[in-house]
């Protein structure tokens, strides 16, 4: 059988190659690992590449010529990379010092049902820069040129980090989950950050290599992206990991850079002990410890039992300048709000008064306050508290006080005591010697608490019980009076009973 020979000419990028006696053209595409967390260095100039091939070949037997052209592939000046990674401060600025920081990618612990605990480090494919042909080591990307895991940052990196995931190992398959960990230097003021990354379905872009993922903050601190979809402060969906960068904010800085405590609340009072009737002046000091102003300030203050809030006593100031405060009261809980911004390193002082009632003796005297606010530069929420103040309550004059109880009832057998079938008289009035008036309830009962010890007199106001008169007492002559005298012991209890009968009723002797 005679074998046909064809002459093939391929033109690519302006050059041509002639191959003889070729019966089959086989194209092999070698795919390098995709960058899942990489930087785009805008300072590096990359030439624009128009990738298109044309071909012609001639059948030597028939002398027929065949020609064709491939589709045009315009390569971007920026190579196919996945999300930029950078560590910034709370305001989105570069940190002053990155020495000692490291970033690593872990697999979740398979034994952890929450998927938030660290497993083993992800085994990344080694890379190199510059790329040496023929050694089967893919070309890497700066700054992590050899694809180290973990990657140690330097100040020259300017906060950038990157890792390359290998699709040949299934590392970019939809459903794969990783935990990105930012570790601070040893004995540093910084704290560790963790972000969970979940790979989504690919977009079907060039070679299906555009990676999408959802980034979720495990530690509760916010994350942000340049161009991602912000589902919440803690969850970001990145639809195009070629161009969109994930910025990890280096939270819980000390000394003015995103401290764990960006705002501080301190609660004090003008006294350590008080007794019913006293007025206590409370002071709330809200200090801005962060590097940005604080607005939307809300202070929630819970007063103890028996403390009466004096709404007209509120005062607020920042650096000696008055601040307008609004209040909302719900039971013993007071909410203070202000539209003022607390500048960095400044203090908002709030002062108000509370008066102690007799019920304060039954309370704890412990006052609790918390503060919530937002950074004015990025609206991140900050809070502190609870701040407490313990006030010792002295009983004072109420420590020796007693209680007077009594009843007004219809006495049918004239013995001065209420038995079954002898109803109480409601709305009857008893007047004490100090001028206080007491009204009986529906059962004819009354009581007076916090009465000073000693002798006290009560008089039944017969005008308050129309149709009734004082009932005679056949057993105790001293009770045949409209008034009662009791001697109240310190902390004791005394009783005043008043027996009445219908005014038209005849009294049998």
C-alpha positions as CSV (number, residue, x, y, z in Angstrom):
1,X,0.0,0.0,0.0
2,X,1.3,3.3,-1.0
3,X,1.6,5.9,1.7
4,X,0.7,9.4,1.0
5,X,3.1,12.1,1.9
6,X,1.9,15.5,2.8
7,X,3.9,18.7,3.1
8,X,2.8,20.7,6.2
9,X,3.7,24.3,6.9
10,X,2.7,25.9,10.2
11,X,3.0,29.5,10.8
12,X,2.9,30.7,14.4
13,X,3.8,34.2,15.6
14,X,5.3,35.1,12.2
15,X,7.6,32.1,11.9
16,X,7.1,29.0,9.9
17,X,8.2,25.4,10.3
18,X,8.2,22.8,7.5
19,X,7.7,19.2,8.4
20,X,7.8,16.3,5.8
21,X,6.1,12.9,5.8
22,X,3.7,13.8,8.6
23,X,0.4,12.0,8.6
24,X,-1.0,13.3,11.9
25,X,-0.8,16.6,13.8
26,X,-1.0,16.2,17.5
27,X,-1.2,19.2,19.8
28,X,-0.3,18.8,23.4
29,X,-1.0,21.5,26.0
30,X,1.0,21.5,29.2
31,X,-0.9,23.2,31.9
32,X,0.9,24.9,34.8
33,X,-0.7,25.0,38.3
34,X,-3.3,27.8,38.8
35,X,-2.6,30.5,41.3
36,X,-5.3,30.4,44.0
37,X,-3.8,33.2,46.1
38,X,-1.5,35.4,44.0
39,X,-0.5,39.0,43.5
40,X,-0.5,40.9,40.3
41,X,2.6,43.1,40.2
42,X,1.5,46.2,38.3
43,X,5.0,47.4,38.1
44,X,6.0,44.5,35.8
45,X,5.5,45.3,32.1
46,X,4.1,42.4,30.1
47,X,3.9,42.4,26.3
48,X,0.6,41.8,24.7
49,X,0.4,38.4,23.0
50,X,-2.0,37.6,20.1
51,X,-2.0,33.8,19.9
52,X,-3.2,32.6,16.5
53,X,-2.0,29.9,14.1
54,X,-2.3,29.4,10.3
55,X,-1.4,26.3,8.4
56,X,-1.1,25.0,4.8
57,X,-0.1,21.7,3.4
58,X,0.1,20.1,-0.1
59,X,-0.7,16.5,-1.0
60,X,2.3,15.4,-3.1
61,X,0.3,12.9,-5.1
62,X,-2.6,15.1,-6.1
63,X,-0.8,18.4,-5.6
64,X,-3.9,19.7,-3.8
65,X,-3.2,22.5,-1.3
66,X,-5.0,22.8,1.9
67,X,-5.0,25.7,4.3
68,X,-6.7,26.9,7.5
69,X,-6.5,29.2,10.4
70,X,-7.1,28.7,14.1
71,X,-9.3,30.9,16.4
72,X,-7.5,33.9,17.8
73,X,-6.6,33.9,21.5
74,X,-5.8,37.3,23.0
75,X,-3.8,36.8,26.1
76,X,-4.2,39.4,28.8
77,X,-1.1,41.4,29.8
78,X,-1.8,40.0,33.3
79,X,-1.4,36.2,33.5
80,X,-4.1,33.9,34.7
81,X,-3.9,34.2,38.5
82,X,-6.3,33.8,41.3
83,X,-7.1,36.1,44.1
84,X,-4.6,38.7,45.3
85,X,-3.8,38.3,49.0
86,X,-2.7,41.1,51.2
87,X,-2.5,41.8,54.9
88,X,-3.6,45.4,55.8
89,X,-4.5,47.3,58.9
90,X,-8.1,48.1,59.9
91,X,-8.2,51.2,57.7
92,X,-6.9,49.3,54.7
93,X,-3.4,50.6,54.9
94,X,-0.1,48.8,54.7
95,X,1.3,47.7,58.1
96,X,4.5,49.4,59.3
97,X,6.3,46.1,59.8
98,X,5.7,42.6,58.3
99,X,8.7,40.9,59.6
100,X,7.8,37.6,61.4
101,X,4.4,37.3,59.8
102,X,3.6,34.0,58.0
103,X,0.7,32.8,55.9
104,X,-0.3,29.2,55.4
105,X,-3.0,27.1,53.8
106,X,-4.4,24.1,55.7
107,X,-6.9,21.4,55.1
108,X,-9.7,21.3,57.6
109,X,-9.5,18.7,60.3
110,X,-11.5,15.7,59.0
111,X,-12.5,14.8,62.6
112,X,-13.9,18.3,63.3
113,X,-17.7,18.5,62.3
114,X,-17.6,22.3,62.2
115,X,-14.9,22.3,59.5
116,X,-13.1,25.2,61.3
117,X,-10.2,23.3,63.0
118,X,-6.8,22.9,61.3
119,X,-5.8,19.7,59.7
120,X,-2.5,19.2,57.8
121,X,-0.8,21.8,55.7
122,X,-1.8,21.6,52.0
123,X,0.9,19.8,49.9
124,X,1.6,22.4,47.2
125,X,3.5,21.8,44.0
126,X,7.0,23.4,44.1
127,X,7.6,26.2,41.6
128,X,10.6,28.2,40.5
129,X,11.7,31.6,39.3
130,X,13.3,31.9,36.8
131,X,11.8,28.9,35.0
132,X,14.4,26.4,33.9
133,X,13.2,24.5,30.8
134,X,13.2,20.7,30.9
135,X,13.3,20.2,34.7
136,X,9.5,19.7,35.0
137,X,9.2,22.4,37.7
138,X,6.5,24.9,36.8
139,X,7.2,28.6,36.8
140,X,6.1,30.3,40.0
141,X,4.8,33.8,40.9
142,X,6.2,36.5,43.1
143,X,6.4,36.9,46.0
144,X,6.1,33.2,46.9
145,X,8.3,32.1,44.0
146,X,8.9,28.5,45.2
147,X,5.3,28.1,46.4
148,X,6.3,27.6,50.0
149,X,3.6,26.6,52.6
150,X,3.8,28.4,55.0
151,X,5.0,31.6,53.3
152,X,7.1,33.9,55.4
153,X,6.5,37.6,54.7
154,X,9.1,40.4,54.6
155,X,8.8,44.1,54.4
156,X,9.8,43.9,50.7
157,X,6.5,41.9,50.1
158,X,4.5,44.9,51.1
159,X,1.9,42.7,52.7
160,X,1.3,40.5,49.6
161,X,1.2,36.7,49.7
162,X,0.3,34.0,47.2
163,X,-0.1,30.2,46.8
164,X,-0.5,28.1,43.7
165,X,-3.0,25.3,43.6
166,X,-2.4,22.4,41.2
167,X,-5.5,21.3,39.3
168,X,-3.7,18.1,38.4
169,X,-4.0,17.1,42.1
170,X,-7.6,18.2,42.2
171,X,-6.8,21.1,44.4
172,X,-9.1,23.5,42.5
173,X,-12.1,21.1,42.3
174,X,-15.4,22.5,43.3
175,X,-16.2,21.7,46.9
176,X,-12.6,21.7,48.1
177,X,-12.2,23.6,51.3
178,X,-9.1,25.3,52.8
179,X,-8.3,27.4,55.9
180,X,-6.1,30.4,55.3
181,X,-4.1,31.2,58.5
182,X,-2.2,34.4,59.2
183,X,0.3,33.9,62.0
184,X,1.8,36.9,63.8
185,X,5.4,37.0,65.0
186,X,6.3,35.2,68.2
187,X,5.4,37.1,71.4
188,X,3.8,39.7,69.2
189,X,0.9,42.1,69.9
190,X,-0.9,40.6,66.9
191,X,-3.3,37.6,67.1
192,X,-3.9,34.8,64.6
193,X,-6.5,35.1,61.8
194,X,-8.3,32.3,60.1
195,X,-10.4,32.5,57.0
196,X,-12.3,29.5,55.4
197,X,-12.1,29.2,51.6
198,X,-14.6,27.1,49.7
199,X,-14.0,26.5,46.0
200,X,-17.1,26.9,43.9
201,X,-18.0,25.7,40.4
202,X,-15.6,27.1,37.7
203,X,-16.9,29.7,35.3
204,X,-16.0,27.8,32.1
205,X,-13.6,30.5,31.2
206,X,-10.2,29.9,29.4
207,X,-9.4,26.3,29.9
208,X,-12.0,26.3,32.7
209,X,-9.3,27.7,35.0
210,X,-11.1,30.7,36.5
211,X,-11.5,29.8,40.2
212,X,-14.4,31.0,42.2
213,X,-14.6,30.7,46.0
214,X,-16.4,31.9,49.1
215,X,-14.2,33.4,51.9
216,X,-15.7,33.2,55.4
217,X,-14.1,34.6,58.5
218,X,-13.8,31.9,61.2
219,X,-12.5,34.2,63.9
220,X,-15.5,36.6,63.5
221,X,-13.4,39.6,62.3
222,X,-14.4,41.2,59.0
223,X,-12.7,40.6,55.7
224,X,-13.0,42.6,52.4
225,X,-12.2,42.2,48.7
226,X,-11.6,44.5,45.9
227,X,-14.6,43.8,43.7
228,X,-16.0,40.7,45.5
229,X,-19.6,40.4,46.6
230,X,-19.8,41.3,50.3
231,X,-22.5,38.9,51.7
232,X,-21.7,40.2,55.2
233,X,-18.7,41.6,57.0
234,X,-17.6,38.0,57.6
235,X,-18.5,36.3,54.2
236,X,-17.3,37.3,50.8
237,X,-18.1,35.5,47.5
238,X,-15.4,36.0,44.8
239,X,-16.9,35.3,41.4
240,X,-13.7,35.8,39.3
241,X,-10.6,34.8,41.2
242,X,-8.4,35.9,38.2
243,X,-8.7,39.6,39.0
244,X,-10.3,40.1,42.4
245,X,-8.1,40.2,45.5
246,X,-8.8,39.1,49.0
247,X,-7.6,41.6,51.6
248,X,-7.2,40.2,55.1
249,X,-7.3,42.9,57.7
250,X,-4.7,42.4,60.5
251,X,-7.1,42.8,63.4
252,X,-6.5,43.1,67.2
253,X,-3.5,45.4,66.9
254,X,-2.1,47.0,70.0
255,X,-1.2,50.6,70.5
256,X,-3.7,52.2,68.2
257,X,-3.7,49.7,65.3
258,X,-6.9,47.7,65.5
259,X,-6.5,46.6,69.0
260,X,-8.6,43.8,70.5
261,X,-10.1,46.6,72.5
262,X,-10.5,49.6,70.2
263,X,-12.9,51.3,72.6
264,X,-12.7,51.2,76.4
265,X,-15.5,51.9,78.8
266,X,-14.9,52.8,82.5
267,X,-17.7,53.3,85.0
268,X,-17.3,55.2,88.2
269,X,-19.5,56.9,90.8
270,X,-19.0,59.7,93.3
271,X,-19.4,57.4,96.3
272,X,-18.7,53.9,97.3
273,X,-21.6,53.6,99.8
274,X,-25.1,55.1,99.9
275,X,-28.5,54.6,101.6
276,X,-32.1,55.1,100.5
277,X,-32.7,58.7,99.7
278,X,-29.2,59.5,98.5
279,X,-28.4,60.6,95.0
280,X,-25.5,58.9,93.2
281,X,-23.6,60.6,90.3
282,X,-22.4,58.0,87.8
283,X,-19.7,58.7,85.2
284,X,-19.1,56.8,82.0
285,X,-15.8,57.3,80.2
286,X,-15.5,56.0,76.6
287,X,-12.0,56.1,75.3
288,X,-11.1,55.7,71.6
289,X,-8.1,53.4,71.5
290,X,-8.1,52.8,67.7
291,X,-6.7,54.7,64.7
292,X,-10.0,56.0,63.4
293,X,-12.9,58.1,64.8
294,X,-15.8,56.3,66.4
295,X,-19.4,57.1,65.6
296,X,-22.9,55.6,66.1
297,X,-22.0,55.4,69.8
298,X,-24.6,53.4,71.9
299,X,-24.1,52.9,75.7
300,X,-26.4,50.5,77.4
301,X,-26.5,51.0,81.2
302,X,-28.4,48.8,83.6
303,X,-29.3,50.2,87.0
304,X,-29.7,48.0,90.1
305,X,-33.0,47.5,91.8
306,X,-34.3,50.5,93.6
307,X,-32.3,53.1,91.6
308,X,-34.4,55.9,90.1
309,X,-32.8,57.4,86.9
310,X,-32.8,61.2,86.9
311,X,-33.3,62.1,83.3
312,X,-32.6,65.8,83.8
313,X,-29.2,65.2,85.1
314,X,-27.5,63.9,81.9
315,X,-24.3,65.7,80.8
316,X,-21.9,64.8,78.0
317,X,-18.6,66.2,76.8
318,X,-15.5,65.5,74.6
319,X,-12.3,67.4,75.4
320,X,-14.3,70.0,77.4
321,X,-16.9,70.6,74.6
322,X,-20.5,69.7,75.4
323,X,-22.1,66.7,73.5
324,X,-25.8,66.2,72.9
325,X,-27.1,62.9,74.3
326,X,-30.4,61.2,73.8
327,X,-31.8,58.5,76.1
328,X,-34.2,55.6,75.9
329,X,-35.4,53.9,79.0
330,X,-36.8,50.4,79.3
331,X,-37.3,49.5,83.0
332,X,-33.9,49.7,84.7
333,X,-32.0,49.7,81.3
334,X,-31.0,53.1,80.0
335,X,-29.6,53.6,76.4
336,X,-27.5,56.6,75.7
337,X,-26.9,57.7,72.1
338,X,-25.0,60.5,70.4
339,X,-24.3,61.6,66.9
340,X,-20.9,62.9,67.9
341,X,-17.7,61.3,66.7
342,X,-15.1,60.3,69.3
343,X,-11.7,61.3,67.8
344,X,-8.8,58.9,68.2
345,X,-7.1,59.1,71.6
346,X,-10.1,61.2,72.9
347,X,-12.7,60.4,75.6
348,X,-16.4,60.9,75.7
349,X,-17.6,61.5,79.2
350,X,-21.2,60.9,80.2
351,X,-22.5,61.8,83.7
352,X,-26.0,61.3,85.2
353,X,-27.7,60.9,88.5
354,X,-29.7,58.2,90.1
355,X,-31.6,58.3,93.4
356,X,-31.9,55.4,95.7
357,X,-35.3,54.3,96.9
358,X,-36.1,52.0,99.8
359,X,-36.2,49.1,97.4
360,X,-32.4,49.5,96.8
361,X,-31.8,47.6,100.1
362,X,-33.2,44.5,98.3
363,X,-31.0,44.9,95.3
364,X,-27.3,44.2,94.6
365,X,-26.1,47.8,94.1
366,X,-24.2,46.5,91.1
367,X,-24.4,48.7,88.0
368,X,-23.4,47.3,84.5
369,X,-22.7,49.2,81.3
370,X,-21.5,48.2,77.8
371,X,-20.6,50.3,74.7
372,X,-21.1,49.6,71.0
373,X,-19.8,51.9,68.2
374,X,-18.5,51.9,64.6
375,X,-15.2,52.9,63.1
376,X,-15.9,56.0,61.0
377,X,-13.5,54.9,58.2
378,X,-14.9,51.5,57.4
379,X,-18.0,51.1,59.7
380,X,-16.5,48.0,61.4
381,X,-18.3,47.4,64.7
382,X,-16.4,47.7,68.0
383,X,-17.6,47.2,71.5
384,X,-16.4,46.9,75.1
385,X,-17.8,45.9,78.4
386,X,-19.4,45.1,80.7
387,X,-18.0,47.8,82.9
388,X,-19.3,47.6,86.5
389,X,-19.5,49.6,89.6
390,X,-20.5,48.1,92.9
391,X,-22.2,50.4,95.4
392,X,-22.6,49.2,98.9
393,X,-26.1,50.0,100.2
394,X,-26.5,51.0,103.8
395,X,-29.9,50.5,105.2
396,X,-29.6,53.8,107.1
397,X,-32.7,54.9,108.9
398,X,-34.6,52.1,107.2
399,X,-32.6,49.5,109.1
400,X,-34.7,50.0,112.2
401,X,-38.0,50.6,110.4
402,X,-40.9,48.4,110.9
403,X,-44.3,47.8,109.4
404,X,-47.8,48.6,110.5
405,X,-50.6,46.3,109.2
406,X,-54.3,46.2,109.9
407,X,-57.8,45.8,108.6
408,X,-61.2,47.4,108.7
409,X,-64.0,44.8,108.9
410,X,-67.7,44.3,109.9
411,X,-67.7,42.9,113.4
412,X,-70.9,40.9,113.9
413,X,-70.2,39.4,117.3
414,X,-68.4,42.5,118.7
415,X,-65.2,40.7,119.9
416,X,-62.8,42.9,117.9
417,X,-61.5,40.1,115.7
418,X,-62.4,39.1,112.2
419,X,-64.0,35.6,111.8
420,X,-65.4,33.8,108.9
421,X,-68.4,35.5,107.6
422,X,-67.2,39.0,108.7
423,X,-66.3,40.8,105.5
424,X,-63.6,43.4,105.1
425,X,-64.6,47.0,104.2
426,X,-62.9,48.3,101.1
427,X,-61.8,52.0,100.5
428,X,-61.8,52.7,104.3
429,X,-59.3,55.5,105.2
430,X,-57.0,55.3,108.2
431,X,-55.1,58.5,109.1
432,X,-51.7,58.3,111.0
433,X,-50.5,60.9,113.4
434,X,-48.0,62.3,110.8
435,X,-50.9,63.1,108.4
436,X,-50.4,60.2,106.1
437,X,-53.6,58.6,104.9
438,X,-54.0,54.9,104.1
439,X,-56.8,53.2,102.1
440,X,-57.8,49.6,102.5
441,X,-58.0,47.2,99.6
442,X,-60.9,45.1,98.5
443,X,-60.5,42.8,101.5
444,X,-60.3,45.7,104.0
445,X,-56.5,45.2,104.5
446,X,-53.8,47.9,104.7
447,X,-50.1,48.1,105.5
448,X,-47.4,50.8,105.8
449,X,-43.7,49.8,105.4
450,X,-40.6,51.6,106.5
451,X,-42.2,53.1,109.6
452,X,-39.8,54.5,112.2
453,X,-39.9,52.6,115.5
454,X,-41.8,54.1,118.4
455,X,-45.4,54.9,119.2
456,X,-47.8,55.5,116.4
457,X,-51.5,56.4,116.3
458,X,-54.1,55.6,113.7
459,X,-57.6,56.9,113.4
460,X,-60.4,55.5,111.3
461,X,-62.1,58.1,109.2
462,X,-65.8,57.1,109.6
463,X,-66.8,59.4,106.7
464,X,-65.0,56.9,104.4
465,X,-67.3,54.1,105.5
466,X,-70.8,55.5,105.0
467,X,-73.6,53.5,106.7
468,X,-71.2,52.1,109.3
469,X,-70.2,53.1,112.8
470,X,-67.6,51.9,115.2
471,X,-68.6,48.5,116.6
472,X,-68.6,48.1,120.4
473,X,-66.1,45.7,121.9
474,X,-67.5,43.5,124.7
475,X,-64.0,42.1,125.6
476,X,-61.6,45.0,125.5
477,X,-62.8,48.4,126.6
478,X,-59.7,50.2,125.2
479,X,-60.8,49.1,121.7
480,X,-64.0,51.1,122.1
481,X,-62.3,54.0,120.5
482,X,-62.0,55.4,117.0
483,X,-58.2,55.5,117.3
484,X,-55.5,52.8,117.9
485,X,-52.1,53.2,119.6
486,X,-49.3,50.9,118.8
487,X,-45.7,50.7,119.9
488,X,-43.5,49.6,117.0
489,X,-40.3,47.9,117.8
490,X,-37.2,48.4,115.6
491,X,-37.6,46.2,112.6
492,X,-40.9,44.9,114.1
493,X,-44.5,44.7,113.0
494,X,-47.6,46.1,114.7
495,X,-51.3,45.7,114.0
496,X,-54.2,48.2,113.9
497,X,-57.6,46.6,113.5
498,X,-60.8,48.6,113.3
499,X,-64.2,46.9,113.8
500,X,-67.4,48.5,112.4
501,X,-71.0,47.6,112.3
502,X,-74.1,48.9,110.4
503,X,-75.2,52.2,111.9
504,X,-78.9,51.1,112.2
505,X,-78.1,47.9,114.1
506,X,-79.2,47.7,117.7
507,X,-76.5,46.6,120.1
508,X,-77.7,44.0,122.7
509,X,-76.4,44.3,126.3
